[in-house]
Amino acid sequence: MNFAKVLFAALLLIGFYLQFRLWTGEGSYAHVSALQLQLDGKVASNEVKSARNRLLRAEIIDLRQGLEAVEERARTEFGLIKEDETFILLLDD
């Protein structure tokens, strides 16, 4: 009878310890939830950066292939407008 009580107490302590680990500490529900929020933030940040990289890659290809993009960039960034010339920049919405 004594052995059964010790075994029951040991199993009860193990059960409490496992419940404690489940609700607090590393690997708990709260910890996993916080890590999931961090992961979602990183994924969103990566998507924004990927979109920016695609735009930059397209601009690089455009600059390598045609002189129009180079001319446009020189005009807008360096103010290279010829004399007696009116430069109008039309933006697509």
Biopython code that builds the backbone (N, CA, C, O; Angstrom):
import numpy as np
from Bio.PDB.StructureBuilder import StructureBuilder

atoms = [
    (1, "MET", "N", (0.819, -1.181, 0.000)),
    (1, "MET", "CA", (0.000, 0.000, 0.000)),
    (1, "MET", "C", (0.866, 1.249, 0.000)),
    (1, "MET", "O", (0.498, 2.240, -0.631)),
    (2, "ASN", "N", (1.968, 1.237, 0.665)),
    (2, "ASN", "CA", (2.873, 2.368, 0.749)),
    (2, "ASN", "C", (3.480, 2.687, -0.620)),
    (2, "ASN", "O", (3.649, 3.848, -0.992)),
    (3, "PHE", "N", (3.801, 1.627, -1.352)),
    (3, "PHE", "CA", (4.392, 1.799, -2.684)),
    (3, "PHE", "C", (3.403, 2.476, -3.630)),
    (3, "PHE", "O", (3.803, 3.311, -4.440)),
    (4, "ALA", "N", (2.144, 2.136, -3.543)),
    (4, "ALA", "CA", (1.120, 2.714, -4.399)),
    (4, "ALA", "C", (0.979, 4.207, -4.130)),
    (4, "ALA", "O", (0.805, 4.987, -5.066)),
    (5, "LYS", "N", (1.050, 4.615, -2.868)),
    (5, "LYS", "CA", (0.950, 6.035, -2.528)),
    (5, "LYS", "C", (2.147, 6.819, -3.061)),
    (5, "LYS", "O", (1.989, 7.933, -3.562)),
    (6, "VAL", "N", (3.340, 6.241, -2.954)),
    (6, "VAL", "CA", (4.542, 6.903, -3.470)),
    (6, "VAL", "C", (4.464, 7.014, -4.987)),
    (6, "VAL", "O", (4.807, 8.051, -5.556)),
    (7, "LEU", "N", (4.014, 5.948, -5.641)),
    (7, "LEU", "CA", (3.879, 5.969, -7.098)),
    (7, "LEU", "C", (2.847, 7.003, -7.526)),
    (7, "LEU", "O", (3.080, 7.745, -8.480)),
    (8, "PHE", "N", (1.716, 7.065, -6.840)),
    (8, "PHE", "CA", (0.678, 8.046, -7.143)),
    (8, "PHE", "C", (1.214, 9.463, -6.955)),
    (8, "PHE", "O", (0.963, 10.330, -7.792)),
    (9, "ALA", "N", (1.940, 9.709, -5.881)),
    (9, "ALA", "CA", (2.502, 11.035, -5.614)),
    (9, "ALA", "C", (3.516, 11.414, -6.697)),
    (9, "ALA", "O", (3.541, 12.556, -7.157)),
    (10, "ALA", "N", (4.350, 10.454, -7.099)),
    (10, "ALA", "CA", (5.339, 10.720, -8.141)),
    (10, "ALA", "C", (4.651, 11.046, -9.467)),
    (10, "ALA", "O", (5.050, 11.987, -10.153)),
    (11, "LEU", "N", (3.629, 10.282, -9.830)),
    (11, "LEU", "CA", (2.899, 10.545, -11.064)),
    (11, "LEU", "C", (2.175, 11.883, -11.002)),
    (11, "LEU", "O", (2.093, 12.595, -12.004)),
    (12, "LEU", "N", (1.651, 12.226, -9.834)),
    (12, "LEU", "CA", (0.988, 13.506, -9.651)),
    (12, "LEU", "C", (1.976, 14.662, -9.820)),
    (12, "LEU", "O", (1.652, 15.667, -10.453)),
    (13, "LEU", "N", (3.163, 14.526, -9.262)),
    (13, "LEU", "CA", (4.191, 15.557, -9.414)),
    (13, "LEU", "C", (4.637, 15.693, -10.866)),
    (13, "LEU", "O", (4.832, 16.802, -11.363)),
    (14, "ILE", "N", (4.793, 14.570, -11.530)),
    (14, "ILE", "CA", (5.170, 14.614, -12.947)),
    (14, "ILE", "C", (4.077, 15.300, -13.760)),
    (14, "ILE", "O", (4.371, 16.095, -14.653)),
    (15, "GLY", "N", (2.827, 14.997, -13.456)),
    (15, "GLY", "CA", (1.705, 15.640, -14.153)),
    (15, "GLY", "C", (1.693, 17.143, -13.934)),
    (15, "GLY", "O", (1.496, 17.902, -14.883)),
    (16, "PHE", "N", (1.902, 17.587, -12.693)),
    (16, "PHE", "CA", (1.960, 19.029, -12.414)),
    (16, "PHE", "C", (3.128, 19.689, -13.143)),
    (16, "PHE", "O", (2.996, 20.787, -13.685)),
    (17, "TYR", "N", (4.272, 19.005, -13.149)),
    (17, "TYR", "CA", (5.446, 19.559, -13.835)),
    (17, "TYR", "C", (5.172, 19.718, -15.327)),
    (17, "TYR", "O", (5.515, 20.741, -15.919)),
    (18, "LEU", "N", (4.556, 18.709, -15.932)),
    (18, "LEU", "CA", (4.264, 18.780, -17.365)),
    (18, "LEU", "C", (3.248, 19.874, -17.667)),
    (18, "LEU", "O", (3.386, 20.575, -18.670)),
    (19, "GLN", "N", (2.239, 20.035, -16.832)),
    (19, "GLN", "CA", (1.271, 21.117, -17.013)),
    (19, "GLN", "C", (1.941, 22.479, -16.863)),
    (19, "GLN", "O", (1.640, 23.412, -17.607)),
    (20, "PHE", "N", (2.847, 22.585, -15.901)),
    (20, "PHE", "CA", (3.569, 23.833, -15.691)),
    (20, "PHE", "C", (4.389, 24.182, -16.927)),
    (20, "PHE", "O", (4.390, 25.331, -17.367)),
    (21, "ARG", "N", (5.082, 23.205, -17.482)),
    (21, "ARG", "CA", (5.888, 23.432, -18.690)),
    (21, "ARG", "C", (5.006, 23.772, -19.891)),
    (21, "ARG", "O", (5.415, 24.531, -20.769)),
    (22, "LEU", "N", (3.809, 23.217, -19.928)),
    (22, "LEU", "CA", (2.901, 23.473, -21.040)),
    (22, "LEU", "C", (2.432, 24.920, -21.045)),
    (22, "LEU", "O", (2.266, 25.499, -22.119)),
    (23, "TRP", "N", (2.217, 25.511, -19.902)),
    (23, "TRP", "CA", (1.645, 26.845, -19.809)),
    (23, "TRP", "C", (2.673, 27.943, -19.588)),
    (23, "TRP", "O", (2.361, 29.110, -19.823)),
    (24, "THR", "N", (3.868, 27.627, -19.152)),
    (24, "THR", "CA", (4.895, 28.650, -18.905)),
    (24, "THR", "C", (6.226, 28.189, -19.460)),
    (24, "THR", "O", (6.431, 27.001, -19.711)),
    (25, "GLY", "N", (7.135, 29.141, -19.649)),
    (25, "GLY", "CA", (8.498, 28.807, -20.060)),
    (25, "GLY", "C", (8.655, 28.624, -21.550)),
    (25, "GLY", "O", (7.742, 28.904, -22.326)),
    (26, "GLU", "N", (9.815, 28.153, -21.937)),
    (26, "GLU", "CA", (10.136, 27.958, -23.351)),
    (26, "GLU", "C", (9.338, 26.780, -23.898)),
    (26, "GLU", "O", (9.284, 25.713, -23.287)),
    (27, "GLY", "N", (8.726, 26.988, -25.047)),
    (27, "GLY", "CA", (7.927, 25.954, -25.672)),
    (27, "GLY", "C", (6.479, 25.966, -25.223)),
    (27, "GLY", "O", (5.699, 25.114, -25.650)),
    (28, "SER", "N", (6.101, 26.906, -24.377)),
    (28, "SER", "CA", (4.723, 26.980, -23.897)),
    (28, "SER", "C", (3.838, 27.593, -24.979)),
    (28, "SER", "O", (4.319, 28.058, -26.012)),
    (29, "TYR", "N", (2.544, 27.579, -24.715)),
    (29, "TYR", "CA", (1.609, 28.170, -25.672)),
    (29, "TYR", "C", (1.907, 29.646, -25.902)),
    (29, "TYR", "O", (1.894, 30.111, -27.042)),
    (30, "ALA", "N", (2.171, 30.377, -24.839)),
    (30, "ALA", "CA", (2.449, 31.814, -24.967)),
    (30, "ALA", "C", (3.734, 32.051, -25.755)),
    (30, "ALA", "O", (3.796, 32.962, -26.581)),
    (31, "HIS", "N", (4.747, 31.248, -25.507)),
    (31, "HIS", "CA", (6.027, 31.393, -26.207)),
    (31, "HIS", "C", (5.869, 31.089, -27.694)),
    (31, "HIS", "O", (6.395, 31.810, -28.541)),
    (32, "VAL", "N", (5.148, 30.028, -28.002)),
    (32, "VAL", "CA", (4.926, 29.654, -29.398)),
    (32, "VAL", "C", (4.109, 30.730, -30.106)),
    (32, "VAL", "O", (4.370, 31.048, -31.266)),
    (33, "SER", "N", (3.129, 31.285, -29.413)),
    (33, "SER", "CA", (2.314, 32.350, -30.002)),
    (33, "SER", "C", (3.157, 33.583, -30.302)),
    (33, "SER", "O", (3.007, 34.193, -31.361)),
    (34, "ALA", "N", (4.037, 33.954, -29.384)),
    (34, "ALA", "CA", (4.917, 35.107, -29.613)),
    (34, "ALA", "C", (5.854, 34.857, -30.785)),
    (34, "ALA", "O", (6.092, 35.752, -31.596)),
    (35, "LEU", "N", (6.385, 33.648, -30.875)),
    (35, "LEU", "CA", (7.265, 33.312, -32.000)),
    (35, "LEU", "C", (6.504, 33.337, -33.317)),
    (35, "LEU", "O", (7.054, 33.748, -34.339)),
    (36, "GLN", "N", (5.255, 32.906, -33.310)),
    (36, "GLN", "CA", (4.446, 32.932, -34.529)),
    (36, "GLN", "C", (4.209, 34.368, -34.984)),
    (36, "GLN", "O", (4.246, 34.655, -36.181)),
    (37, "LEU", "N", (3.965, 35.271, -34.034)),
    (37, "LEU", "CA", (3.788, 36.686, -34.392)),
    (37, "LEU", "C", (5.070, 37.261, -34.995)),
    (37, "LEU", "O", (5.016, 38.022, -35.961)),
    (38, "GLN", "N", (6.218, 36.900, -34.428)),
    (38, "GLN", "CA", (7.492, 37.363, -34.986)),
    (38, "GLN", "C", (7.680, 36.826, -36.399)),
    (38, "GLN", "O", (8.123, 37.552, -37.289)),
    (39, "LEU", "N", (7.344, 35.560, -36.603)),
    (39, "LEU", "CA", (7.487, 34.947, -37.919)),
    (39, "LEU", "C", (6.588, 35.638, -38.936)),
    (39, "LEU", "O", (7.014, 35.904, -40.060)),
    (40, "ASP", "N", (5.348, 35.930, -38.551)),
    (40, "ASP", "CA", (4.438, 36.625, -39.463)),
    (40, "ASP", "C", (4.980, 38.000, -39.844)),
    (40, "ASP", "O", (4.867, 38.417, -40.996)),
    (41, "GLY", "N", (5.565, 38.703, -38.880)),
    (41, "GLY", "CA", (6.167, 40.009, -39.174)),
    (41, "GLY", "C", (7.327, 39.895, -40.139)),
    (41, "GLY", "O", (7.457, 40.707, -41.055)),
    (42, "LYS", "N", (8.173, 38.892, -39.942)),
    (42, "LYS", "CA", (9.325, 38.690, -40.831)),
    (42, "LYS", "C", (8.872, 38.311, -42.241)),
    (42, "LYS", "O", (9.457, 38.765, -43.225)),
    (43, "VAL", "N", (7.842, 37.488, -42.340)),
    (43, "VAL", "CA", (7.332, 37.088, -43.658)),
    (43, "VAL", "C", (6.782, 38.305, -44.396)),
    (43, "VAL", "O", (7.032, 38.473, -45.590)),
    (44, "ALA", "N", (6.038, 39.150, -43.696)),
    (44, "ALA", "CA", (5.498, 40.366, -44.322)),
    (44, "ALA", "C", (6.628, 41.293, -44.759)),
    (44, "ALA", "O", (6.572, 41.874, -45.843)),
    (45, "SER", "N", (7.642, 41.429, -43.926)),
    (45, "SER", "CA", (8.795, 42.265, -44.267)),
    (45, "SER", "C", (9.519, 41.712, -45.494)),
    (45, "SER", "O", (9.938, 42.473, -46.366)),
    (46, "ASN", "N", (9.664, 40.408, -45.561)),
    (46, "ASN", "CA", (10.319, 39.788, -46.710)),
    (46, "ASN", "C", (9.518, 39.980, -47.989)),
    (46, "ASN", "O", (10.100, 40.154, -49.060)),
    (47, "GLU", "N", (8.189, 39.952, -47.893)),
    (47, "GLU", "CA", (7.359, 40.164, -49.077)),
    (47, "GLU", "C", (7.527, 41.583, -49.608)),
    (47, "GLU", "O", (7.600, 41.791, -50.819)),
    (48, "VAL", "N", (7.589, 42.558, -48.705)),
    (48, "VAL", "CA", (7.792, 43.952, -49.116)),
    (48, "VAL", "C", (9.153, 44.102, -49.786)),
    (48, "VAL", "O", (9.273, 44.755, -50.822)),
    (49, "LYS", "N", (10.168, 43.498, -49.195)),
    (49, "LYS", "CA", (11.519, 43.602, -49.761)),
    (49, "LYS", "C", (11.625, 42.864, -51.088)),
    (49, "LYS", "O", (12.347, 43.306, -51.982)),
    (50, "SER", "N", (10.922, 41.756, -51.229)),
    (50, "SER", "CA", (10.924, 41.034, -52.509)),
    (50, "SER", "C", (10.278, 41.866, -53.606)),
    (50, "SER", "O", (10.757, 41.893, -54.739)),
    (51, "ALA", "N", (9.191, 42.541, -53.266)),
    (51, "ALA", "CA", (8.535, 43.408, -54.257)),
    (51, "ALA", "C", (9.467, 44.542, -54.661)),
    (51, "ALA", "O", (9.564, 44.879, -55.841)),
    (52, "ARG", "N", (10.143, 45.121, -53.700)),
    (52, "ARG", "CA", (11.098, 46.200, -54.001)),
    (52, "ARG", "C", (12.235, 45.674, -54.877)),
    (52, "ARG", "O", (12.659, 46.350, -55.814)),
    (53, "ASN", "N", (12.726, 44.479, -54.579)),
    (53, "ASN", "CA", (13.796, 43.888, -55.386)),
    (53, "ASN", "C", (13.338, 43.637, -56.820)),
    (53, "ASN", "O", (14.107, 43.833, -57.762)),
    (54, "ARG", "N", (12.091, 43.205, -56.987)),
    (54, "ARG", "CA", (11.571, 42.996, -58.350)),
    (54, "ARG", "C", (11.533, 44.314, -59.121)),
    (54, "ARG", "O", (11.884, 44.358, -60.300)),
    (55, "LEU", "N", (11.104, 45.394, -58.446)),
    (55, "LEU", "CA", (11.080, 46.702, -59.112)),
    (55, "LEU", "C", (12.483, 47.164, -59.479)),
    (55, "LEU", "O", (12.701, 47.685, -60.572)),
    (56, "LEU", "N", (13.427, 46.975, -58.576)),
    (56, "LEU", "CA", (14.806, 47.378, -58.869)),
    (56, "LEU", "C", (15.401, 46.540, -59.997)),
    (56, "LEU", "O", (16.136, 47.052, -60.841)),
    (57, "ARG", "N", (15.075, 45.243, -60.004)),
    (57, "ARG", "CA", (15.580, 44.373, -61.068)),
    (57, "ARG", "C", (15.020, 44.813, -62.420)),
    (57, "ARG", "O", (15.742, 44.821, -63.416)),
    (58, "ALA", "N", (13.741, 45.178, -62.459)),
    (58, "ALA", "CA", (13.132, 45.659, -63.708)),
    (58, "ALA", "C", (13.769, 46.969, -64.140)),
    (58, "ALA", "O", (13.991, 47.182, -65.332)),
    (59, "GLU", "N", (14.065, 47.845, -63.196)),
    (59, "GLU", "CA", (14.716, 49.114, -63.529)),
    (59, "GLU", "C", (16.128, 48.885, -64.071)),
    (59, "GLU", "O", (16.557, 49.566, -65.002)),
    (60, "ILE", "N", (16.840, 47.938, -63.493)),
    (60, "ILE", "CA", (18.195, 47.615, -63.971)),
    (60, "ILE", "C", (18.135, 47.101, -65.402)),
    (60, "ILE", "O", (18.934, 47.508, -66.245)),
    (61, "ILE", "N", (17.197, 46.216, -65.675)),
    (61, "ILE", "CA", (17.051, 45.683, -67.039)),
    (61, "ILE", "C", (16.717, 46.810, -68.005)),
    (61, "ILE", "O", (17.259, 46.868, -69.108)),
    (62, "ASP", "N", (15.831, 47.699, -67.595)),
    (62, "ASP", "CA", (15.455, 48.834, -68.442)),
    (62, "ASP", "C", (16.648, 49.745, -68.694)),
    (62, "ASP", "O", (16.832, 50.227, -69.811)),
    (63, "LEU", "N", (17.457, 49.985, -67.674)),
    (63, "LEU", "CA", (18.631, 50.843, -67.837)),
    (63, "LEU", "C", (19.672, 50.203, -68.746)),
    (63, "LEU", "O", (20.369, 50.903, -69.480)),
    (64, "ARG", "N", (19.780, 48.887, -68.702)),
    (64, "ARG", "CA", (20.758, 48.202, -69.549)),
    (64, "ARG", "C", (20.319, 48.152, -71.015)),
    (64, "ARG", "O", (21.159, 48.181, -71.914)),
    (65, "GLN", "N", (19.014, 48.078, -71.255)),
    (65, "GLN", "CA", (18.534, 47.874, -72.615)),
    (65, "GLN", "C", (18.314, 49.166, -73.390)),
    (65, "GLN", "O", (18.588, 49.214, -74.589)),
    (66, "GLY", "N", (17.835, 50.190, -72.747)),
    (66, "GLY", "CA", (17.486, 51.371, -73.517)),
    (66, "GLY", "C", (18.091, 52.642, -72.961)),
    (66, "GLY", "O", (18.411, 52.742, -71.776)),
    (67, "LEU", "N", (18.241, 53.617, -73.857)),
    (67, "LEU", "CA", (18.782, 54.903, -73.455)),
    (67, "LEU", "C", (17.700, 55.819, -72.902)),
    (67, "LEU", "O", (18.011, 56.805, -72.234)),
    (68, "GLU", "N", (16.439, 55.512, -73.166)),
    (68, "GLU", "CA", (15.359, 56.359, -72.688)),
    (68, "GLU", "C", (15.336, 56.406, -71.163)),
    (68, "GLU", "O", (15.120, 57.466, -70.576)),
    (69, "ALA", "N", (15.557, 55.272, -70.528)),
    (69, "ALA", "CA", (15.542, 55.238, -69.062)),
    (69, "ALA", "C", (16.723, 56.017, -68.496)),
    (69, "ALA", "O", (16.593, 56.698, -67.479)),
    (70, "VAL", "N", (17.865, 55.917, -69.149)),
    (70, "VAL", "CA", (19.041, 56.654, -68.690)),
    (70, "VAL", "C", (18.805, 58.151, -68.831)),
    (70, "VAL", "O", (19.127, 58.934, -67.937)),
    (71, "GLU", "N", (18.239, 58.534, -69.967)),
    (71, "GLU", "CA", (17.949, 59.949, -70.203)),
    (71, "GLU", "C", (16.926, 60.469, -69.192)),
    (71, "GLU", "O", (17.094, 61.553, -68.634)),
    (72, "GLU", "N", (15.887, 59.707, -68.963)),
    (72, "GLU", "CA", (14.867, 60.119, -68.001)),
    (72, "GLU", "C", (15.451, 60.261, -66.601)),
    (72, "GLU", "O", (15.144, 61.211, -65.881)),
    (73, "ARG", "N", (16.281, 59.321, -66.233)),
    (73, "ARG", "CA", (16.900, 59.373, -64.894)),
    (73, "ARG", "C", (17.828, 60.582, -64.775)),
    (73, "ARG", "O", (17.849, 61.246, -63.738)),
    (74, "ALA", "N", (18.589, 60.869, -65.820)),
    (74, "ALA", "CA", (19.477, 62.026, -65.796)),
    (74, "ALA", "C", (18.677, 63.318, -65.695)),
    (74, "ALA", "O", (19.068, 64.242, -64.982)),
    (75, "ARG", "N", (17.580, 63.380, -66.394)),
    (75, "ARG", "CA", (16.755, 64.586, -66.354)),
    (75, "ARG", "C", (16.126, 64.786, -64.974)),
    (75, "ARG", "O", (16.132, 65.895, -64.440)),
    (76, "THR", "N", (15.600, 63.740, -64.416)),
    (76, "THR", "CA", (14.886, 63.897, -63.142)),
    (76, "THR", "C", (15.835, 64.052, -61.960)),
    (76, "THR", "O", (15.561, 64.841, -61.055)),
    (77, "GLU", "N", (16.928, 63.328, -61.948)),
    (77, "GLU", "CA", (17.802, 63.356, -60.776)),
    (77, "GLU", "C", (18.868, 64.446, -60.842)),
    (77, "GLU", "O", (19.275, 64.980, -59.811)),
    (78, "PHE", "N", (19.312, 64.771, -62.026)),
    (78, "PHE", "CA", (20.418, 65.725, -62.148)),
    (78, "PHE", "C", (19.997, 67.034, -62.796)),
    (78, "PHE", "O", (20.816, 67.941, -62.944)),
    (79, "GLY", "N", (18.737, 67.145, -63.184)),
    (79, "GLY", "CA", (18.241, 68.388, -63.775)),
    (79, "GLY", "C", (18.836, 68.686, -65.138)),
    (79, "GLY", "O", (19.043, 69.852, -65.476)),
    (80, "LEU", "N", (19.111, 67.679, -65.915)),
    (80, "LEU", "CA", (19.715, 67.874, -67.233)),
    (80, "LEU", "C", (18.630, 68.123, -68.289)),
    (80, "LEU", "O", (18.223, 67.221, -69.021)),
    (81, "ILE", "N", (18.194, 69.351, -68.336)),
    (81, "ILE", "CA", (17.200, 69.751, -69.327)),
    (81, "ILE", "C", (17.875, 70.732, -70.279)),
    (81, "ILE", "O", (18.549, 71.674, -69.861)),
    (82, "LYS", "N", (17.674, 70.482, -71.569)),
    (82, "LYS", "CA", (18.312, 71.321, -72.579)),
    (82, "LYS", "C", (17.710, 72.724, -72.558)),
    (82, "LYS", "O", (16.607, 72.927, -72.050)),
    (83, "GLU", "N", (18.450, 73.699, -73.121)),
    (83, "GLU", "CA", (17.944, 75.071, -73.201)),
    (83, "GLU", "C", (16.721, 75.121, -74.098)),
    (83, "GLU", "O", (16.595, 74.358, -75.056)),
    (84, "ASP", "N", (15.835, 76.025, -73.768)),
    (84, "ASP", "CA", (14.598, 76.221, -74.525)),
    (84, "ASP", "C", (13.774, 74.929, -74.602)),
    (84, "ASP", "O", (13.070, 74.690, -75.583)),
    (85, "GLU", "N", (13.868, 74.120, -73.579)),
    (85, "GLU", "CA", (13.142, 72.851, -73.553)),
    (85, "GLU", "C", (12.282, 72.814, -72.297)),
    (85, "GLU", "O", (12.723, 73.185, -71.209)),
    (86, "THR", "N", (11.087, 72.373, -72.467)),
    (86, "THR", "CA", (10.183, 72.212, -71.323)),
    (86, "THR", "C", (10.032, 70.710, -71.082)),
    (86, "THR", "O", (9.645, 69.947, -71.967)),
    (87, "PHE", "N", (10.343, 70.331, -69.882)),
    (87, "PHE", "CA", (10.255, 68.905, -69.536)),
    (87, "PHE", "C", (9.008, 68.698, -68.690)),
    (87, "PHE", "O", (8.852, 69.287, -67.620)),
    (88, "ILE", "N", (8.128, 67.845, -69.198)),
    (88, "ILE", "CA", (6.889, 67.547, -68.477)),
    (88, "ILE", "C", (6.907, 66.048, -68.184)),
    (88, "ILE", "O", (7.055, 65.223, -69.086)),
    (89, "LEU", "N", (6.756, 65.725, -66.936)),
    (89, "LEU", "CA", (6.751, 64.317, -66.502)),
    (89, "LEU", "C", (5.314, 63.907, -66.223)),
    (89, "LEU", "O", (4.664, 64.463, -65.337)),
    (90, "LEU", "N", (4.826, 62.945, -66.971)),
    (90, "LEU", "CA", (3.468, 62.443, -66.790)),
    (90, "LEU", "C", (3.550, 61.138, -66.001)),
    (90, "LEU", "O", (4.266, 60.205, -66.365)),
    (91, "LEU", "N", (2.806, 61.112, -64.932)),
    (91, "LEU", "CA", (2.789, 59.904, -64.091)),
    (91, "LEU", "C", (1.489, 59.154, -64.321)),
    (91, "LEU", "O", (0.410, 59.746, -64.354)),
    (92, "ASP", "N", (1.609, 57.848, -64.479)),
    (92, "ASP", "CA", (0.424, 57.012, -64.616)),
    (92, "ASP", "C", (-0.123, 56.718, -63.228)),
    (92, "ASP", "O", (0.633, 56.409, -62.307)),
    (93, "ASP", "N", (-1.438, 56.815, -63.081)),
    (93, "ASP", "CA", (-2.054, 56.522, -61.784)),
    (93, "ASP", "C", (-2.397, 55.086, -61.651)),
    (93, "ASP", "O", (-2.923, 54.670, -60.619)),
]
sb = StructureBuilder()
sb.init_structure("model")
sb.init_model(0)
sb.init_chain("A")
sb.init_seg("    ")
for serial, (resi, resn, name, xyz) in enumerate(atoms, 1):
    if name == "N":
        sb.init_residue(resn, " ", resi, " ")
    sb.init_atom(name, np.array(xyz, "f"), 0.0, 1.0, " ", f" {name:<3s}", serial, name[0])
structure = sb.get_structure()
